[in-house]
Amino acid sequence: MGAHASCSLTGSHAPRVVAAHPEQGWSLLCDGTIVFDDSGELLPDGRVVTPHRAPVDRLAVAA
């Protein structure tokens, strides 16, 4: 899977979303990266970026 044609047309270095599936918890970026709602990623070359979860003791709780 290669970069989407519109990825180079943006003039920006940040990839943008070309397909969003919030009901399934993921989005496809123009560079071929799949980004998951839990902050994990699947890169175009098949590498996996694990989710960056904050420790529970650091989460803010609304009163």
All heavy atoms as TSV, in Angstrom:
chain	resi	resn	atom	element	x	y	z
A	1	MET	N	N	0.850	-1.166	0.000
A	1	MET	CA	C	0.000	0.000	0.000
A	1	MET	C	C	0.900	1.235	0.000
A	1	MET	O	O	1.730	1.409	0.859
A	1	MET	CB	C	-0.883	-0.035	1.257
A	1	MET	CG	C	-1.711	1.210	1.420
A	1	MET	SD	S	-2.632	1.281	2.968
A	1	MET	CE	C	-3.701	-0.113	2.825
A	2	GLY	N	N	0.761	2.110	-0.961
A	2	GLY	CA	C	1.577	3.313	-1.058
A	2	GLY	C	C	0.827	4.528	-0.559
A	2	GLY	O	O	-0.307	4.443	-0.100
A	3	ALA	N	N	1.471	5.668	-0.668
A	3	ALA	CA	C	0.855	6.915	-0.243
A	3	ALA	C	C	-0.286	7.279	-1.190
A	3	ALA	O	O	-0.229	7.052	-2.391
A	3	ALA	CB	C	1.889	8.031	-0.210
A	4	HIS	N	N	-1.328	7.827	-0.640
A	4	HIS	CA	C	-2.477	8.294	-1.395
A	4	HIS	C	C	-2.054	9.504	-2.224
A	4	HIS	O	O	-1.221	10.303	-1.807
A	4	HIS	CB	C	-3.591	8.679	-0.410
A	4	HIS	CG	C	-4.907	8.907	-1.050
A	4	HIS	ND1	N	-5.270	10.136	-1.530
A	4	HIS	CD2	C	-5.937	8.079	-1.284
A	4	HIS	CE1	C	-6.490	10.058	-2.028
A	4	HIS	NE2	N	-6.914	8.816	-1.887
A	5	ALA	N	N	-2.606	9.668	-3.405
A	5	ALA	CA	C	-2.216	10.757	-4.302
A	5	ALA	C	C	-2.383	12.130	-3.663
A	5	ALA	O	O	-1.590	13.033	-3.897
A	5	ALA	CB	C	-3.030	10.684	-5.587
A	6	SER	N	N	-3.394	12.315	-2.826
A	6	SER	CA	C	-3.635	13.626	-2.216
A	6	SER	C	C	-2.651	13.948	-1.101
A	6	SER	O	O	-2.581	15.082	-0.653
A	6	SER	CB	C	-5.065	13.707	-1.678
A	6	SER	OG	O	-5.213	12.817	-0.598
A	7	CYS	N	N	-1.873	12.977	-0.669
A	7	CYS	CA	C	-0.933	13.202	0.423
A	7	CYS	C	C	0.125	14.229	0.041
A	7	CYS	O	O	0.476	15.084	0.836
A	7	CYS	CB	C	-0.268	11.893	0.823
A	7	CYS	SG	S	0.440	11.897	2.480
A	8	SER	N	N	0.622	14.173	-1.177
A	8	SER	CA	C	1.655	15.111	-1.598
A	8	SER	C	C	1.083	16.464	-2.007
A	8	SER	O	O	1.810	17.434	-2.135
A	8	SER	CB	C	2.460	14.521	-2.756
A	8	SER	OG	O	1.608	14.285	-3.862
A	9	LEU	N	N	-0.209	16.562	-2.191
A	9	LEU	CA	C	-0.830	17.801	-2.632
A	9	LEU	C	C	-1.130	18.761	-1.491
A	9	LEU	O	O	-1.443	19.919	-1.735
A	9	LEU	CB	C	-2.141	17.499	-3.377
A	9	LEU	CG	C	-2.008	16.640	-4.630
A	9	LEU	CD1	C	-3.386	16.358	-5.212
A	9	LEU	CD2	C	-1.129	17.320	-5.660
A	10	THR	N	N	-1.029	18.299	-0.261
A	10	THR	CA	C	-1.420	19.131	0.870
A	10	THR	C	C	-0.413	20.232	1.159
A	10	THR	O	O	-0.762	21.245	1.744
A	10	THR	CB	C	-1.597	18.285	2.146
A	10	THR	OG1	O	-0.339	17.695	2.474
A	10	THR	CG2	C	-2.654	17.220	1.963
A	11	GLY	N	N	0.851	20.048	0.806
A	11	GLY	CA	C	1.874	21.036	1.104
A	11	GLY	C	C	2.285	21.012	2.563
A	11	GLY	O	O	3.061	21.824	3.016
A	12	SER	N	N	1.770	20.084	3.303
A	12	SER	CA	C	2.074	19.956	4.723
A	12	SER	C	C	2.858	18.671	4.940
A	12	SER	O	O	2.756	17.731	4.165
A	12	SER	CB	C	0.769	19.916	5.520
A	12	SER	OG	O	1.032	19.598	6.860
A	13	HIS	N	N	3.636	18.651	6.002
A	13	HIS	CA	C	4.385	17.440	6.322
A	13	HIS	C	C	3.551	16.443	7.117
A	13	HIS	O	O	3.925	15.286	7.226
A	13	HIS	CB	C	5.651	17.792	7.102
A	13	HIS	CG	C	6.598	18.607	6.286
A	13	HIS	ND1	N	7.330	18.083	5.251
A	13	HIS	CD2	C	6.927	19.911	6.344
A	13	HIS	CE1	C	8.066	19.023	4.705
A	13	HIS	NE2	N	7.839	20.159	5.346
A	14	ALA	N	N	2.445	16.884	7.678
A	14	ALA	CA	C	1.600	16.008	8.479
A	14	ALA	C	C	0.610	15.267	7.580
A	14	ALA	O	O	-0.117	15.892	6.807
A	14	ALA	CB	C	0.841	16.819	9.525
A	15	PRO	N	N	0.591	13.935	7.643
A	15	PRO	CA	C	-0.381	13.183	6.842
A	15	PRO	C	C	-1.801	13.496	7.318
A	15	PRO	O	O	-2.019	13.811	8.482
A	15	PRO	CB	C	-0.040	11.725	7.113
A	15	PRO	CG	C	1.129	11.704	8.005
A	15	PRO	CD	C	1.446	13.087	8.427
A	16	ARG	N	N	-2.736	13.402	6.411
A	16	ARG	CA	C	-4.126	13.679	6.780
A	16	ARG	C	C	-4.984	12.441	6.595
A	16	ARG	O	O	-4.608	11.506	5.890
A	16	ARG	CB	C	-4.662	14.852	5.988
A	16	ARG	CG	C	-4.643	14.691	4.518
A	16	ARG	CD	C	-5.041	15.980	3.809
A	16	ARG	NE	N	-5.257	15.711	2.411
A	16	ARG	CZ	C	-6.414	15.316	1.897
A	16	ARG	NH1	N	-7.462	15.196	2.670
A	16	ARG	NH2	N	-6.531	15.042	0.620
A	17	VAL	N	N	-6.138	12.458	7.229
A	17	VAL	CA	C	-7.064	11.328	7.176
A	17	VAL	C	C	-7.729	11.278	5.800
A	17	VAL	O	O	-8.245	12.290	5.321
A	17	VAL	CB	C	-8.134	11.458	8.289
A	17	VAL	CG1	C	-9.188	10.370	8.156
A	17	VAL	CG2	C	-7.476	11.410	9.660
A	18	VAL	N	N	-7.693	10.105	5.163
A	18	VAL	CA	C	-8.383	9.914	3.891
A	18	VAL	C	C	-9.597	8.998	4.040
A	18	VAL	O	O	-10.467	9.005	3.183
A	18	VAL	CB	C	-7.443	9.392	2.775
A	18	VAL	CG1	C	-6.397	10.433	2.425
A	18	VAL	CG2	C	-6.805	8.081	3.141
A	19	ALA	N	N	-9.643	8.227	5.124
A	19	ALA	CA	C	-10.801	7.368	5.405
A	19	ALA	C	C	-10.916	7.211	6.915
A	19	ALA	O	O	-9.980	6.751	7.556
A	19	ALA	CB	C	-10.641	6.006	4.748
A	20	ALA	N	N	-12.041	7.631	7.457
A	20	ALA	CA	C	-12.265	7.535	8.907
A	20	ALA	C	C	-13.358	6.508	9.185
A	20	ALA	O	O	-14.397	6.499	8.508
A	20	ALA	CB	C	-12.662	8.894	9.473
A	21	HIS	N	N	-13.114	5.664	10.159
A	21	HIS	CA	C	-14.090	4.649	10.578
A	21	HIS	C	C	-14.199	4.670	12.099
A	21	HIS	O	O	-13.758	3.731	12.775
A	21	HIS	CB	C	-13.675	3.270	10.062
A	21	HIS	CG	C	-13.712	3.168	8.574
A	21	HIS	ND1	N	-14.870	2.948	7.883
A	21	HIS	CD2	C	-12.732	3.327	7.655
A	21	HIS	CE1	C	-14.607	2.943	6.587
A	21	HIS	NE2	N	-13.312	3.177	6.432
A	22	PRO	N	N	-14.763	5.756	12.662
A	22	PRO	CA	C	-14.834	5.874	14.119
A	22	PRO	C	C	-15.660	4.764	14.773
A	22	PRO	O	O	-15.381	4.380	15.903
A	22	PRO	CB	C	-15.471	7.250	14.338
A	22	PRO	CG	C	-16.159	7.580	13.060
A	22	PRO	CD	C	-15.379	6.893	11.980
A	23	GLU	N	N	-16.619	4.225	14.046
A	23	GLU	CA	C	-17.428	3.130	14.595
A	23	GLU	C	C	-16.599	1.867	14.780
A	23	GLU	O	O	-16.944	1.002	15.576
A	23	GLU	CB	C	-18.646	2.867	13.701
A	23	GLU	CG	C	-18.344	2.189	12.380
A	23	GLU	CD	C	-17.736	3.085	11.287
A	23	GLU	OE1	O	-17.568	4.306	11.498
A	23	GLU	OE2	O	-17.413	2.540	10.223
A	24	GLN	N	N	-15.491	1.770	14.057
A	24	GLN	CA	C	-14.593	0.623	14.178
A	24	GLN	C	C	-13.313	0.975	14.919
A	24	GLN	O	O	-12.501	0.107	15.213
A	24	GLN	CB	C	-14.243	0.081	12.786
A	24	GLN	CG	C	-15.439	-0.463	12.045
A	24	GLN	CD	C	-15.075	-0.926	10.641
A	24	GLN	OE1	O	-13.924	-0.827	10.213
A	24	GLN	NE2	N	-16.056	-1.441	9.924
A	25	GLY	N	N	-13.100	2.270	15.185
A	25	GLY	CA	C	-11.961	2.688	15.987
A	25	GLY	C	C	-10.661	2.905	15.238
A	25	GLY	O	O	-9.597	2.814	15.830
A	26	TRP	N	N	-10.726	3.216	13.927
A	26	TRP	CA	C	-9.498	3.437	13.184
A	26	TRP	C	C	-9.702	4.421	12.058
A	26	TRP	O	O	-10.814	4.666	11.621
A	26	TRP	CB	C	-8.924	2.134	12.645
A	26	TRP	CG	C	-9.809	1.422	11.659
A	26	TRP	CD1	C	-10.808	0.545	11.950
A	26	TRP	CD2	C	-9.775	1.524	10.233
A	26	TRP	NE1	N	-11.395	0.096	10.798
A	26	TRP	CE2	C	-10.779	0.679	9.728
A	26	TRP	CE3	C	-8.995	2.242	9.339
A	26	TRP	CZ2	C	-11.024	0.536	8.361
A	26	TRP	CZ3	C	-9.240	2.099	7.985
A	26	TRP	CH2	C	-10.246	1.251	7.510
A	27	SER	N	N	-8.567	4.996	11.581
A	27	SER	CA	C	-8.562	5.912	10.442
A	27	SER	C	C	-7.350	5.598	9.572
A	27	SER	O	O	-6.293	5.207	10.068
A	27	SER	CB	C	-8.466	7.370	10.912
A	27	SER	OG	O	-9.605	7.727	11.651
A	28	LEU	N	N	-7.507	5.795	8.264
A	28	LEU	CA	C	-6.420	5.617	7.310
A	28	LEU	C	C	-5.877	6.984	6.941
A	28	LEU	O	O	-6.626	7.877	6.548
A	28	LEU	CB	C	-6.929	4.904	6.052
A	28	LEU	CG	C	-5.931	4.763	4.904
A	28	LEU	CD1	C	-4.757	3.874	5.295
A	28	LEU	CD2	C	-6.639	4.222	3.665
A	29	LEU	N	N	-4.558	7.160	7.089
A	29	LEU	CA	C	-3.911	8.408	6.714
A	29	LEU	C	C	-3.423	8.333	5.266
A	29	LEU	O	O	-3.245	7.238	4.722
A	29	LEU	CB	C	-2.725	8.695	7.639
A	29	LEU	CG	C	-3.035	8.767	9.136
A	29	LEU	CD1	C	-1.773	9.120	9.908
A	29	LEU	CD2	C	-4.148	9.755	9.420
A	30	CYS	N	N	-3.190	9.492	4.659
A	30	CYS	CA	C	-2.800	9.534	3.249
A	30	CYS	C	C	-1.452	8.863	2.987
A	30	CYS	O	O	-1.172	8.479	1.856
A	30	CYS	CB	C	-2.797	10.971	2.735
A	30	CYS	SG	S	-1.579	12.044	3.505
A	31	ASP	N	N	-0.625	8.685	4.012
A	31	ASP	CA	C	0.667	8.022	3.815
A	31	ASP	C	C	0.585	6.507	3.967
A	31	ASP	O	O	1.586	5.809	3.925
A	31	ASP	CB	C	1.729	8.603	4.751
A	31	ASP	CG	C	1.469	8.305	6.214
A	31	ASP	OD1	O	0.409	7.717	6.554
A	31	ASP	OD2	O	2.317	8.678	7.036
A	32	GLY	N	N	-0.634	5.987	4.169
A	32	GLY	CA	C	-0.824	4.543	4.291
A	32	GLY	C	C	-0.835	4.028	5.712
A	32	GLY	O	O	-1.050	2.845	5.952
A	33	THR	N	N	-0.622	4.904	6.693
A	33	THR	CA	C	-0.643	4.515	8.105
A	33	THR	C	C	-2.079	4.345	8.571
A	33	THR	O	O	-2.945	5.141	8.220
A	33	THR	CB	C	0.049	5.587	8.968
A	33	THR	OG1	O	1.403	5.717	8.543
A	33	THR	CG2	C	0.011	5.235	10.449
A	34	ILE	N	N	-2.328	3.313	9.359
A	34	ILE	CA	C	-3.626	3.126	10.006
A	34	ILE	C	C	-3.446	3.511	11.463
A	34	ILE	O	O	-2.574	2.983	12.155
A	34	ILE	CB	C	-4.122	1.677	9.885
A	34	ILE	CG1	C	-4.307	1.326	8.407
A	34	ILE	CG2	C	-5.415	1.486	10.668
A	34	ILE	CD1	C	-4.623	-0.127	8.151
A	35	VAL	N	N	-4.262	4.470	11.920
A	35	VAL	CA	C	-4.186	4.972	13.290
A	35	VAL	C	C	-5.426	4.480	14.037
A	35	VAL	O	O	-6.546	4.648	13.560
A	35	VAL	CB	C	-4.130	6.515	13.305
A	35	VAL	CG1	C	-4.058	7.039	14.725
A	35	VAL	CG2	C	-2.949	7.014	12.494
A	36	PHE	N	N	-5.197	3.889	15.208
A	36	PHE	CA	C	-6.291	3.361	16.010
A	36	PHE	C	C	-6.645	4.326	17.136
A	36	PHE	O	O	-5.797	5.096	17.596
A	36	PHE	CB	C	-5.902	1.991	16.583
A	36	PHE	CG	C	-5.678	0.967	15.504
A	36	PHE	CD1	C	-4.401	0.717	15.029
A	36	PHE	CD2	C	-6.741	0.281	14.954
A	36	PHE	CE1	C	-4.180	-0.209	14.016
A	36	PHE	CE2	C	-6.540	-0.650	13.940
A	36	PHE	CZ	C	-5.252	-0.886	13.477
A	37	ASP	N	N	-7.895	4.291	17.589
A	37	ASP	CA	C	-8.367	5.190	18.642
A	37	ASP	C	C	-7.584	5.059	19.940
A	37	ASP	O	O	-7.531	6.002	20.721
A	37	ASP	CB	C	-9.853	4.960	18.932
A	37	ASP	CG	C	-10.750	5.488	17.835
A	37	ASP	OD1	O	-10.249	6.185	16.927
A	37	ASP	OD2	O	-11.961	5.207	17.879
A	38	ASP	N	N	-6.974	3.907	20.187
A	38	ASP	CA	C	-6.211	3.721	21.427
A	38	ASP	C	C	-4.788	4.258	21.297
A	38	ASP	O	O	-3.957	4.020	22.150
A	38	ASP	CB	C	-6.198	2.261	21.851
A	38	ASP	CG	C	-5.429	1.357	20.899
A	38	ASP	OD1	O	-4.924	1.843	19.866
A	38	ASP	OD2	O	-5.338	0.161	21.188
A	39	SER	N	N	-4.494	4.967	20.207
A	39	SER	CA	C	-3.226	5.607	19.876
A	39	SER	C	C	-2.201	4.642	19.285
A	39	SER	O	O	-1.069	5.030	19.028
A	39	SER	CB	C	-2.611	6.389	21.049
A	39	SER	OG	O	-2.021	5.518	21.994
A	40	GLY	N	N	-2.574	3.424	19.021
A	40	GLY	CA	C	-1.683	2.503	18.330
A	40	GLY	C	C	-1.697	2.792	16.838
A	40	GLY	O	O	-2.602	3.459	16.328
A	41	GLU	N	N	-0.685	2.310	16.128
A	41	GLU	CA	C	-0.587	2.540	14.687
A	41	GLU	C	C	-0.062	1.296	13.981
A	41	GLU	O	O	0.711	0.533	14.546
A	41	GLU	CB	C	0.380	3.691	14.390
A	41	GLU	CG	C	-0.026	5.015	14.960
A	41	GLU	CD	C	0.996	6.105	14.691
A	41	GLU	OE1	O	1.776	5.974	13.720
A	41	GLU	OE2	O	1.021	7.081	15.449
A	42	LEU	N	N	-0.488	1.128	12.758
A	42	LEU	CA	C	0.063	0.124	11.857
A	42	LEU	C	C	0.671	0.898	10.691
A	42	LEU	O	O	-0.038	1.574	9.948
A	42	LEU	CB	C	-1.026	-0.827	11.367
A	42	LEU	CG	C	-0.592	-1.936	10.427
A	42	LEU	CD1	C	0.482	-2.810	11.062
A	42	LEU	CD2	C	-1.780	-2.773	10.014
A	43	LEU	N	N	1.999	0.845	10.575
A	43	LEU	CA	C	2.708	1.615	9.565
A	43	LEU	C	C	2.649	0.917	8.210
A	43	LEU	O	O	2.444	-0.293	8.142
A	43	LEU	CB	C	4.159	1.822	10.007
A	43	LEU	CG	C	4.335	2.523	11.356
A	43	LEU	CD1	C	5.810	2.615	11.712
A	43	LEU	CD2	C	3.692	3.897	11.344
A	44	PRO	N	N	2.824	1.664	7.119
A	44	PRO	CA	C	2.730	1.077	5.780
A	44	PRO	C	C	3.688	-0.092	5.548
A	44	PRO	O	O	3.391	-0.988	4.772
A	44	PRO	CB	C	3.076	2.242	4.846
A	44	PRO	CG	C	2.777	3.459	5.624
A	44	PRO	CD	C	3.044	3.105	7.067
A	45	ASP	N	N	4.823	-0.114	6.223
A	45	ASP	CA	C	5.784	-1.209	6.038
A	45	ASP	C	C	5.491	-2.419	6.925
A	45	ASP	O	O	6.251	-3.366	6.967
A	45	ASP	CB	C	7.213	-0.722	6.251
A	45	ASP	CG	C	7.479	-0.247	7.677
A	45	ASP	OD1	O	6.586	-0.352	8.540
A	45	ASP	OD2	O	8.600	0.248	7.919
A	46	GLY	N	N	4.368	-2.365	7.662
A	46	GLY	CA	C	3.959	-3.493	8.497
A	46	GLY	C	C	4.383	-3.402	9.952
A	46	GLY	O	O	3.974	-4.217	10.770
A	47	ARG	N	N	5.219	-2.413	10.285
A	47	ARG	CA	C	5.627	-2.261	11.687
A	47	ARG	C	C	4.441	-1.772	12.517
A	47	ARG	O	O	3.554	-1.087	12.017
A	47	ARG	CB	C	6.778	-1.268	11.816
A	47	ARG	CG	C	8.077	-1.806	11.251
A	47	ARG	CD	C	9.210	-0.821	11.422
A	47	ARG	NE	N	8.908	0.363	10.597
A	47	ARG	CZ	C	9.248	1.606	10.937
A	47	ARG	NH1	N	9.900	1.849	12.056
A	47	ARG	NH2	N	8.953	2.621	10.144
A	48	VAL	N	N	4.473	-2.141	13.793
A	48	VAL	CA	C	3.402	-1.779	14.724
A	48	VAL	C	C	3.935	-0.782	15.743
A	48	VAL	O	O	5.021	-0.961	16.283
A	48	VAL	CB	C	2.879	-3.039	15.457
A	48	VAL	CG1	C	1.890	-2.680	16.539
A	48	VAL	CG2	C	2.272	-4.002	14.451
A	49	VAL	N	N	3.167	0.272	15.989
A	49	VAL	CA	C	3.461	1.224	17.055
A	49	VAL	C	C	2.439	0.938	18.150
A	49	VAL	O	O	1.237	1.055	17.928
A	49	VAL	CB	C	3.334	2.693	16.570
A	49	VAL	CG1	C	3.560	3.652	17.719
A	49	VAL	CG2	C	4.301	2.955	15.435
A	50	THR	N	N	2.940	0.516	19.316
A	50	THR	CA	C	2.025	0.164	20.398
A	50	THR	C	C	1.339	1.401	20.957
A	50	THR	O	O	1.876	2.505	20.886
A	50	THR	CB	C	2.762	-0.575	21.526
A	50	THR	OG1	O	3.819	0.251	21.991
A	50	THR	CG2	C	3.321	-1.894	21.052
A	51	PRO	N	N	0.135	1.229	21.514
A	51	PRO	CA	C	-0.595	2.357	22.086
A	51	PRO	C	C	0.194	3.035	23.198
A	51	PRO	O	O	0.937	2.390	23.932
A	51	PRO	CB	C	-1.862	1.716	22.647
A	51	PRO	CG	C	-2.003	0.437	21.901
A	51	PRO	CD	C	-0.605	-0.015	21.597
A	52	HIS	N	N	0.029	4.345	23.296
A	52	HIS	CA	C	0.682	5.140	24.337
A	52	HIS	C	C	-0.355	5.439	25.412
A	52	HIS	O	O	-1.019	6.470	25.367
A	52	HIS	CB	C	1.227	6.446	23.766
A	52	HIS	CG	C	2.015	6.266	22.517
A	52	HIS	ND1	N	3.117	5.440	22.441
A	52	HIS	CD2	C	1.874	6.783	21.288
A	52	HIS	CE1	C	3.605	5.480	21.220
A	52	HIS	NE2	N	2.864	6.279	20.495
A	53	ARG	N	N	-0.496	4.543	26.333
A	53	ARG	CA	C	-1.509	4.705	27.372
A	53	ARG	C	C	-0.903	5.339	28.605
A	53	ARG	O	O	0.180	4.977	29.039
A	53	ARG	CB	C	-2.115	3.357	27.724
A	53	ARG	CG	C	-2.852	2.751	26.553
A	53	ARG	CD	C	-3.608	1.511	26.974
A	53	ARG	NE	N	-4.346	0.999	25.851
A	53	ARG	CZ	C	-4.229	-0.216	25.363
A	53	ARG	NH1	N	-3.375	-1.057	25.892
A	53	ARG	NH2	N	-4.950	-0.605	24.325
A	54	ALA	N	N	-1.651	6.286	29.182
A	54	ALA	CA	C	-1.219	6.934	30.422
A	54	ALA	C	C	-1.478	5.990	31.602
A	54	ALA	O	O	-2.487	5.286	31.606
A	54	ALA	CB	C	-1.983	8.231	30.633
A	55	PRO	N	N	-0.574	5.948	32.557
A	55	PRO	CA	C	-0.826	5.142	33.763
A	55	PRO	C	C	-2.121	5.587	34.443
A	55	PRO	O	O	-2.438	6.785	34.440
A	55	PRO	CB	C	0.378	5.423	34.655
A	55	PRO	CG	C	1.427	5.951	33.739
A	55	PRO	CD	C	0.708	6.630	32.620
A	56	VAL	N	N	-2.851	4.661	35.006
A	56	VAL	CA	C	-4.146	4.953	35.614
A	56	VAL	C	C	-4.022	6.017	36.696
A	56	VAL	O	O	-4.891	6.879	36.830
A	56	VAL	CB	C	-4.769	3.662	36.194
A	56	VAL	CG1	C	-6.042	3.965	36.960
A	56	VAL	CG2	C	-5.032	2.673	35.088
A	57	ASP	N	N	-2.935	6.022	37.465
A	57	ASP	CA	C	-2.804	7.000	38.546
A	57	ASP	C	C	-2.583	8.422	38.028
A	57	ASP	O	O	-2.660	9.380	38.780
A	57	ASP	CB	C	-1.684	6.607	39.507
A	57	ASP	CG	C	-0.330	6.517	38.830
A	57	ASP	OD1	O	-0.271	6.391	37.584
A	57	ASP	OD2	O	0.681	6.558	39.546
A	58	ARG	N	N	-2.323	8.585	36.724
A	58	ARG	CA	C	-2.125	9.918	36.148
A	58	ARG	C	C	-3.367	10.469	35.447
A	58	ARG	O	O	-3.355	11.569	34.932
A	58	ARG	CB	C	-0.964	9.904	35.162
A	58	ARG	CG	C	0.350	9.677	35.818
A	58	ARG	CD	C	1.440	9.835	34.838
A	58	ARG	NE	N	2.717	9.550	35.474
A	58	ARG	CZ	C	3.871	9.825	34.945
A	58	ARG	NH1	N	3.929	10.390	33.773
A	58	ARG	NH2	N	4.976	9.528	35.577
A	59	LEU	N	N	-4.404	9.664	35.356
A	59	LEU	CA	C	-5.623	10.103	34.690
A	59	LEU	C	C	-6.410	11.043	35.594
A	59	LEU	O	O	-6.528	10.825	36.796
A	59	LEU	CB	C	-6.497	8.901	34.312
A	59	LEU	CG	C	-5.907	7.944	33.293
A	59	LEU	CD1	C	-6.831	6.758	33.094
A	59	LEU	CD2	C	-5.652	8.661	31.969
A	60	ALA	N	N	-6.965	12.085	35.015
A	60	ALA	CA	C	-7.794	13.026	35.762
A	60	ALA	C	C	-9.196	12.433	35.902
A	60	ALA	O	O	-9.717	11.816	34.984
A	60	ALA	CB	C	-7.866	14.363	35.042
A	61	VAL	N	N	-9.776	12.642	37.052
A	61	VAL	CA	C	-11.133	12.148	37.310
A	61	VAL	C	C	-12.023	13.342	37.624
A	61	VAL	O	O	-11.687	14.174	38.474
A	61	VAL	CB	C	-11.148	11.138	38.489
A	61	VAL	CG1	C	-12.564	10.680	38.774
A	61	VAL	CG2	C	-10.221	9.977	38.202
A	62	ALA	N	N	-13.144	13.434	36.916
A	62	ALA	CA	C	-14.088	14.517	37.168
A	62	ALA	C	C	-14.847	14.255	38.460
A	62	ALA	O	O	-15.246	13.115	38.733
A	62	ALA	CB	C	-15.059	14.658	36.005
A	63	ALA	N	N	-15.027	15.283	39.248
A	63	ALA	CA	C	-15.734	15.127	40.521
A	63	ALA	C	C	-17.216	15.292	40.338
A	63	ALA	O	O	-17.711	15.879	39.452
A	63	ALA	CB	C	-15.230	16.148	41.519
